[in-house]
């Protein structure tokens, strides 16, 4: 493996371990509050589910607006000063912010806390840049897939634990999330080495590139990257149908409370984990990057159709495996983009992608939450379709698939790779991969 000169073999392994743990703990911290945040909003405003849906959408929009503004700044800072500092500041800031939200007695303070979370939540994109620093090109798809392991473990345990803790006290998940983030900061302070040597860093911090619009200029310099970034944007836009409406939709349609929501989200994480642990690295050498992207998008469309039209809970649950198989699309698409970008621009690339996800998050929550509220109201244009948000998500992924077909049409078929060429060096490589749950890194908090 072509390792960064700053990382000797033992420290390289420790660094990979930390990135895995960092993403897992951050996802666990975010996952814990998923089942309870909408219900806390209902409690603070004393309103109905439809009113809470609008407020929940506003919370997600605020979070993503902060991400849209600050992700390019974080990416440019990591290119200039290294990944380690950005990751550590992120973890510490999130820990303090979760404490503020745990204590928030009024809605506006919870709203401010969510804004700070959006500013601090840099570890996801910076972790991706870290992986691009130290993993060679031919192994990045598998490495990005394995980062999905962290999301999977966090997303399996987080919502289930959050549902259980929220049943005990609605504020308790925020305290546990704060503890996890601060533990992660302490672990990283003593363990994490730098991945980007000084000679490969950007020579200066440039505000022209450290803004969401300047970041798009970077994408336009690479035509295939720009096209795949459009696919990435649409995938994230569709994803927000879940972020914005899942909790309230399942409450409205099936009467699920925090515990049921937590357990089903845990099932989503488990299924996604199996996809990432078993299928990504096994199918990658057989299908190649292009076919795996298209296969993942097609299966994800089927999952959203199940979610949108399921009138019974067991039919809704049938959509989870298909939605999880959509995780096949993310790692190869992300790997294809990193192949074409210089080392000193990997942070900016990941920041630009985070900005696109954030841009989707600015508009999508209001779109999907208001669409949900409309279709459960007396003024619904089509009766008995409370899952209209998921139907729209399926349509967006269909458009993404058509774009992906066009921008990857000249990608050559992948040559078969040996097993050791597609399995990154990660903490659990000594164990059977089938025993480890994984999930795709496409969930924006």
C-alpha positions in Angstrom: 0.0 0.0 0.0 1.2 3.5 -0.8 1.2 5.0 2.6 1.5 8.6 3.7 5.1 9.4 4.7 3.8 10.7 8.0 2.5 7.2 9.0 4.6 4.3 9.9 2.9 0.9 9.7 1.7 0.6 13.4 0.6 4.3 13.4 -1.1 3.8 10.0 -3.2 0.9 11.5 -4.0 3.1 14.6 -5.1 5.9 12.3 -7.4 3.7 10.3 -8.8 2.3 13.6 -9.4 5.8 14.8 -11.2 7.0 11.6 -13.4 3.9 11.9 -14.2 4.6 15.5 -14.6 8.3 14.9 -17.3 7.9 12.3 -18.9 5.1 14.3 -19.2 7.2 17.5 -20.3 10.3 15.6 -23.0 8.3 13.8 -24.0 6.6 17.1 -24.3 10.1 18.7 -26.5 11.4 15.9 -28.4 8.1 15.7 -29.3 8.2 19.3 -31.3 11.5 19.0 -33.2 10.5 15.8 -36.1 8.8 17.5 -36.6 11.5 20.1 -35.9 14.9 18.5 -39.2 15.2 16.6 -41.1 14.2 19.8 -39.1 16.7 21.8 -40.2 19.3 19.3 -43.8 18.3 19.8 -43.4 18.6 23.5 -41.8 22.1 23.4 -44.3 23.6 20.9 -47.3 21.8 22.4 -48.6 21.3 18.8 -49.9 18.6 16.5 -47.9 16.1 14.4 -48.4 18.2 11.3 -47.0 21.3 13.0 -44.1 19.3 14.4 -43.4 18.0 10.9 -42.9 21.5 9.6 -40.7 22.4 12.6 -38.7 19.2 12.2 -38.1 20.2 8.5 -36.9 23.6 9.6 -34.4 22.0 12.0 -32.9 19.9 9.3 -32.8 22.8 6.9 -30.9 24.9 9.5 -28.4 22.1 10.1 -27.8 21.7 6.4 -27.5 25.4 5.8 -24.7 25.5 8.3 -23.1 22.5 6.6 -23.5 24.2 3.2 -21.7 27.3 4.4 -19.0 25.7 6.6 -18.1 22.4 4.9 -15.9 24.0 2.2 -14.2 26.0 5.0 -13.5 22.8 6.9 -12.3 21.1 3.8 -10.0 24.0 2.8 -8.7 24.2 6.4 -7.9 20.5 6.4 -6.0 20.8 3.1 -4.0 23.7 4.6 -3.4 22.6 8.2 -4.1 18.9 8.1 -7.0 16.5 8.9 -6.3 15.9 12.5 -7.0 19.4 13.9 -10.4 19.6 12.0 -11.5 16.2 13.2 -10.6 16.9 16.9 -12.3 20.3 16.9 -15.4 18.7 15.3 -15.7 16.0 18.0 -15.2 18.5 20.9 -17.7 21.0 19.5 -20.3 18.3 19.0 -19.9 17.1 22.6 -20.5 20.6 24.0 -23.4 21.2 21.7 -25.2 18.0 22.7 -25.0 19.2 26.3 -26.6 22.5 25.3 -29.4 20.7 23.5 -29.9 18.3 26.5 -30.5 21.4 28.7 -32.6 23.5 26.2 -35.8 24.5 27.9 -37.2 26.3 24.9 -37.4 25.7 21.2 -35.2 28.5 20.1 -32.2 27.2 22.2 -32.7 23.8 20.7 -32.7 25.6 17.3 -29.4 27.3 18.1 -27.9 24.0 19.2 -28.8 22.4 15.9 -27.1 25.3 14.1 -23.9 24.7 16.1 -24.1 21.0 15.3 -24.2 21.8 11.6 -21.0 23.9 12.0 -19.1 21.3 14.0 -20.1 18.2 12.1 -17.0 18.1 9.9 -15.7 14.6 10.8 -17.7 12.8 8.0 -16.2 14.7 5.1 -12.8 15.0 6.7 -12.7 11.3 7.5 -13.3 10.6 3.8 -10.4 12.9 2.9 -8.2 11.1 5.4 -9.0 7.8 3.8 -8.1 9.3 0.3 -4.8 10.4 1.8 -3.6 7.0 2.9 -5.4 4.4 0.7 -4.3 3.8 -2.9 -6.7 4.4 -5.7 -7.5 0.7 -6.4 -8.6 0.1 -2.9 -10.7 3.2 -2.2 -14.1 1.9 -3.2 -13.6 -0.9 -0.6 -12.2 1.6 1.9 -15.2 3.9 1.5 -17.5 0.9 1.7 -15.8 0.0 4.9 -16.3 3.4 6.4 -19.9 2.4 5.9 -19.2 -0.1 8.6 -18.9 2.7 11.1 -22.2 4.2 9.9 -23.7 0.7 10.1 -22.7 0.0 13.6 -23.6 3.5 14.8 -26.9 3.4 12.9 -27.8 -0.1 14.2 -27.1 0.7 17.8 -27.8 4.4 17.8 -31.5 4.6 17.0 -32.3 1.5 19.0 -30.5 2.8 22.0 -32.0 6.2 21.5 -35.5 4.7 21.4 -34.8 2.8 24.6 -33.3 5.8 26.4 -36.0 8.2 25.1 -38.6 5.8 26.6 -36.8 6.4 30.0 -36.5 10.2 29.5 -36.7 12.2 26.4 -33.6 14.2 27.2 -31.4 11.3 28.1 -30.2 10.5 24.5 -28.7 14.0 24.2 -26.5 13.4 27.3 -25.3 10.1 26.0 -24.6 11.6 22.6 -22.5 14.3 24.3 -20.5 11.7 26.2 -19.8 9.7 23.1 -18.5 12.8 21.2 -16.2 13.9 24.1 -14.9 10.3 24.5 -14.1 10.4 20.8 -12.2 13.7 21.2 -10.1 12.3 24.0 -9.4 9.1 22.0 -8.3 11.0 19.0 -6.2 13.5 20.9 -3.9 10.6 22.0 -4.2 8.2 19.1 -4.8 10.0 15.8 -1.7 10.8 13.6 -1.8 13.3 10.7 -2.4 11.8 7.3 -1.5 14.8 5.1 2.2 15.6 5.2 3.2 19.3 5.1 4.7 19.0 1.6 1.4 17.9 0.2 -0.7 20.5 1.8 -2.2 23.5 0.1 0.3 26.4 0.2 -2.3 28.8 1.6 -5.8 29.1 2.8 -7.8 30.7 0.0 -11.2 32.1 0.8 -12.1 31.9 -2.9 -12.1 28.1 -2.5 -13.4 28.0 1.1 -17.0 28.9 0.2 -19.7 26.7 -1.3 -19.8 28.4 -4.7 -16.0 28.4 -5.1 -16.1 24.7 -4.3 -18.3 24.1 -7.3 -15.5 25.5 -9.5 -13.3 22.6 -8.4 -16.0 20.1 -9.5 -16.4 21.8 -12.9 -12.7 21.3 -13.6 -13.3 17.6 -13.8 -16.2 16.7 -16.1 -16.9 13.2 -14.9 -16.5 14.4 -11.2 -19.1 17.1 -12.0 -21.6 14.6 -13.4 -21.1 12.1 -10.6 -21.5 15.0 -8.1 -24.9 15.7 -9.7 -25.8 12.0 -9.0 -24.5 12.4 -5.5 -26.7 15.5 -5.0 -29.8 13.7 -6.2 -29.1 10.7 -3.9 -28.8 13.1 -1.0 -31.9 15.0 -2.0 -33.9 11.7 -2.0 -32.4 10.6 1.3 -33.9 13.6 3.0 -37.4 12.1 2.5 -36.3 9.7 5.3 -34.6 12.3 7.5 -37.5 14.6 7.3 -40.6 12.3 7.5 -39.6 8.8 8.7 -40.4 9.3 12.4 -43.6 11.2 11.9 -44.7 9.2 8.9 -44.5 5.8 10.7 -46.2 7.4 13.8 -49.1 8.7 11.6 -49.5 5.6 9.4 -48.6 2.7 11.8 -48.7 4.2 15.3 -45.0 3.6 16.0 -43.4 5.4 18.9 -39.7 6.1 19.7 -39.0 2.4 20.5 -40.5 1.0 17.3 -38.8 3.7 15.2 -35.5 3.0 16.9 -35.7 -0.8 16.3 -36.7 -0.4 12.6 -33.9 2.1 12.0 -31.6 -0.4 13.6 -32.9 -3.0 11.1 -32.1 -0.5 8.3 -28.6 -0.3 9.7 -28.2 -4.1 10.0 -29.4 -4.7 6.4 -27.2 -1.9 5.1 -24.3 -3.3 7.1 -24.6 -6.7 5.5 -24.6 -5.0 2.1 -21.4 -3.1 2.9 -19.6 -5.9 4.7 -20.4 -8.7 2.2 -21.6 -7.3 -1.1 -19.5 -4.2 -1.8 -16.1 -5.9 -1.9 -17.4 -9.1 -3.4 -19.4 -7.5 -6.2 -16.9 -4.7 -7.0 -14.5 -6.9 -9.0 -17.4 -8.6 -10.8 -19.6 -5.7 -11.7 -17.1 -2.8 -11.9 -17.8 0.7 -10.6 -20.3 1.7 -13.3 -22.6 -1.3 -13.0 -22.5 -1.3 -9.3 -23.6 2.4 -9.2 -26.5 1.7 -11.5 -27.5 -1.5 -9.7 -27.6 0.3 -6.3 -29.7 3.2 -7.7 -32.2 0.8 -9.2 -32.6 -1.3 -6.0 -33.0 1.9 -4.0 -35.8 3.1 -6.2 -37.7 -0.2 -5.5 -37.2 0.4 -1.7 -38.7 3.9 -1.9 -41.7 2.6 -3.8 -42.3 0.0 -1.1 -42.1 2.8 1.6 -44.4 5.1 -0.3 -47.3 2.7 -1.0 -47.1 0.3 2.0 -50.4 0.5 3.8 -49.4 -2.3 6.3 -46.3 -2.3 8.5 -45.0 -5.6 7.2 -45.1 -4.4 3.6 -43.2 -1.3 4.7 -40.5 -3.5 6.3 -40.2 -5.4 2.9 -38.7 -2.2 1.5 -35.8 -2.0 3.9 -33.6 -4.6 2.2 -34.0 -2.9 -1.2 -33.3 0.5 0.3 -30.2 -0.9 2.0 -29.0 -2.4 -1.3 -28.9 1.1 -2.6 -25.7 1.4 -0.6 -23.9 -0.4 -3.4 -23.9 2.9 -5.4 -22.1 5.2 -2.9 -18.6 3.7 -2.5 -17.8 3.2 -6.2 -19.1 6.7 -7.1 -17.0 8.3 -4.4 -13.9 6.3 -5.4 -14.3 7.4 -9.0 -14.3 11.0 -8.0 -11.2 10.8 -5.8 -9.3 9.1 -8.6 -9.3 12.3 -10.6 -8.5 14.9 -7.9 -5.0 15.8 -6.7 -3.9 14.9 -3.2 -3.8 18.5 -2.0 -7.4 19.0 -3.2 -9.0 15.9 -1.6 -10.2 18.0 1.4 -11.8 20.5 -1.0 -13.4 17.7 -2.9 -15.0 16.2 0.2 -16.0 19.7 1.4 -17.6 20.4 -2.0 -19.5 17.1 -1.8 -20.6 17.9 1.7 -21.8 21.3 0.4 -23.9 19.6 -2.2 -25.4 17.3 0.4 -26.0 20.4 2.5 -27.6 22.2 -0.4 -30.0 19.3 -0.8 -30.6 19.6 2.9 -31.5 23.2 2.8 -34.4 22.7 0.4 -35.3 19.0 0.9 -36.7 19.0 4.5 -39.1 21.8 3.8 -40.1 20.1 0.5 -40.6 16.6 2.0 -42.1 17.6 5.4 -44.6 20.0 3.8 -45.4 17.4 1.2 -46.1 14.9 4.0 -48.2 17.5 5.9 -50.1 18.3 2.7 -50.9 14.6 1.9 -52.2 13.9 5.4 -54.4 17.0 5.5 -57.9 17.5 4.3 -56.6 19.4 1.3 -54.5 16.5 -0.1 -54.6 16.4 -3.9 -54.6 12.6 -3.8 -56.2 10.8 -0.9 -54.6 7.9 1.0 -51.1 8.7 -0.1 -49.2 9.8 3.0 -46.1 8.3 1.5 -45.9 10.8 -1.3 -42.5 12.0 -0.1 -41.0 8.6 -0.8 -42.6 8.4 -4.2 -40.9 11.7 -5.1 -37.6 10.3 -3.8 -37.9 7.3 -6.2 -38.4 9.7 -9.1 -35.3 11.7 -8.1 -33.2 8.5 -8.1 -34.5 7.6 -11.5 -33.2 11.0 -12.8 -29.9 10.2 -11.0 -29.7 6.9 -12.7 -30.1 8.5 -16.1 -27.3 11.0 -15.4 -25.0 8.2 -14.1 -25.6 6.2 -17.3 -24.5 9.2 -19.4 -21.4 10.3 -17.4 -20.0 6.8 -16.9 -20.6 5.5 -20.4 -16.9 5.6 -21.2 -15.7 3.9 -18.0 -14.0 0.7 -18.9 -15.1 -2.6 -17.4 -13.1 -3.3 -14.2 -10.5 -6.0 -14.4 -10.9 -8.8 -11.8 -9.1 -8.0 -8.6 -7.6 -10.3 -6.1 -9.2 -10.4 -2.7 -6.3 -8.6 -1.1 -6.6 -5.8 -3.6 -10.2 -4.9 -2.6 -10.0 -5.4 1.2 -8.6 -2.4 3.0 -6.4 -2.8 6.1 -9.0 -2.3 8.8 -9.4 -3.5 12.4 -11.6 -6.4 11.7 -9.8 -7.9 8.7 -8.7 -10.8 10.9 -12.3 -11.9 11.3 -15.0 -13.1 8.9 -16.5 -10.1 7.2 -20.0 -11.6 7.3 -20.1 -11.2 11.1 -19.6 -7.5 11.0 -22.5 -5.1 10.3 -22.0 -2.2 7.9 -24.0 0.6 6.4 -23.5 3.1 3.6 -22.2 6.6 4.5 -25.2 8.4 3.0 -27.1 9.4 6.1 -27.0 13.1 6.8 -28.0 13.8 10.2 
